Amino acid sequence: MNIAVIRIAGQVGIRKDIAETFDRLRLRRKYSCVVLEETKENLGMIKKVKDFVAFGEIDDSTYKELTEKRKTKIKNFFRLHPPRGGIDSKKHFGEKRGKGVLGNNKEKINDLIRRML
């Protein structure tokens, strides 16, 4: 199973250890995306930056669309546009009153990626 991770928060005011984790995940800019395998190490890094990213399980058709839209084939990350229709809230997904985008979006991540292509 693959997990898509999209950086939502910018670079200003984040701690040094969080910035280093972003660097290891290859998420150096806002609205960049990586697709990772579900390993213990990757899940630990995602858990550390969960307040700054949106992540969830990506299906095969969305992954295929991502790879087709990318111009250069050698990069191991994807640059996305801001989502069409905007981001409802930068609160966590599934909070009582917030329809936020941050945190684990489960299968809803596929809809978010399609809005950002």
Secondary structure, DSSP 8 states (H G I E B T S, - for coil): -EEEEEE-S-STT--HHHHHHHHHHT--STTEEEEEE--HHHHHHHHHTTTTEEEEE--HHHHHHHHHH-S-SS-SSEE----TT--S-SSBTT-SS----BEE-GGGHHHHHHHH-
